[in-house]
Amino acid sequence: MINEKENLKSNEITPYDVVWTDSKISLFWDNMSKTTRQYYSDKVGKSILRFMKKYISFDNKNVLDYGCGGGGVRKLVTIYES
């Protein structure tokens, strides 16, 4: 296995298997949560809502955005129904 620090010193990127520790997992998700562009709803939410609107009306309905993101689906429903 290649040492991570040695890999950073070279000009070439050499792939290696990451050993996922609790600390690395926490750092990964902490970073992901700070960038809303990474949330699923921000990437494909508009397409999902366009599909859903063929079958469901959101007019005068409560919407529960039950997920792990920043409320992107709720925001899209509000925008599309205003």
C-alpha positions in Angstrom: 0.0 0.0 0.0 1.2 3.5 -0.8 1.7 5.9 2.1 -0.8 8.8 1.7 1.8 11.5 2.6 4.2 10.1 0.0 1.5 10.1 -2.6 0.9 13.8 -2.0 4.5 14.7 -2.6 4.7 13.3 -6.1 3.4 15.0 -9.2 1.5 11.9 -10.3 -1.7 10.7 -8.6 -1.4 7.1 -7.7 -4.6 5.3 -6.7 -4.7 3.5 -3.4 -7.2 1.8 -1.2 -8.5 4.1 1.5 -8.7 2.7 5.0 -12.0 4.1 6.2 -11.7 5.0 9.9 -14.3 6.6 12.0 -12.3 9.9 11.7 -12.1 9.8 7.9 -15.8 9.0 7.6 -16.7 11.9 9.8 -14.4 14.3 7.9 -15.8 13.1 4.6 -19.5 13.7 5.6 -18.7 16.9 7.4 -17.2 18.2 4.2 -20.1 16.9 2.1 -22.7 18.6 4.3 -21.1 22.0 3.8 -21.5 21.9 0.0 -25.2 21.8 -0.9 -24.3 21.3 -4.5 -23.6 17.7 -3.6 -27.1 16.9 -2.4 -29.1 14.6 -4.5 -32.1 16.9 -4.6 -29.9 19.8 -5.9 -28.6 17.6 -8.7 -31.8 15.9 -9.9 -34.6 17.4 -7.8 -36.2 19.4 -10.6 -36.4 16.3 -12.9 -38.0 14.3 -10.0 -40.6 17.0 -9.4 -41.5 17.4 -13.1 -42.1 13.6 -13.1 -44.1 13.6 -9.9 -46.3 16.6 -11.0 -47.7 14.3 -13.8 -49.3 12.2 -11.0 -49.5 14.4 -7.9 -50.6 17.9 -7.2 -48.8 19.7 -4.4 -51.3 22.6 -4.3 -52.5 23.2 -0.7 -50.7 20.2 0.6 -48.1 19.8 3.3 -44.8 18.3 2.0 -42.4 16.4 4.3 -38.9 16.5 2.9 -37.6 13.6 5.0 -33.9 13.2 4.1 -30.4 14.0 5.0 -29.9 17.1 3.0 -30.6 20.8 3.3 -34.3 20.7 2.4 -33.8 21.0 -1.3 -37.0 19.1 -2.3 -39.1 21.3 0.0 -37.6 24.4 -1.6 -38.2 23.2 -5.1 -41.9 22.3 -4.3 -42.3 25.9 -2.9 -40.8 27.4 -6.1 -42.7 25.2 -8.6 -46.0 25.7 -6.9 -45.8 29.5 -6.4 
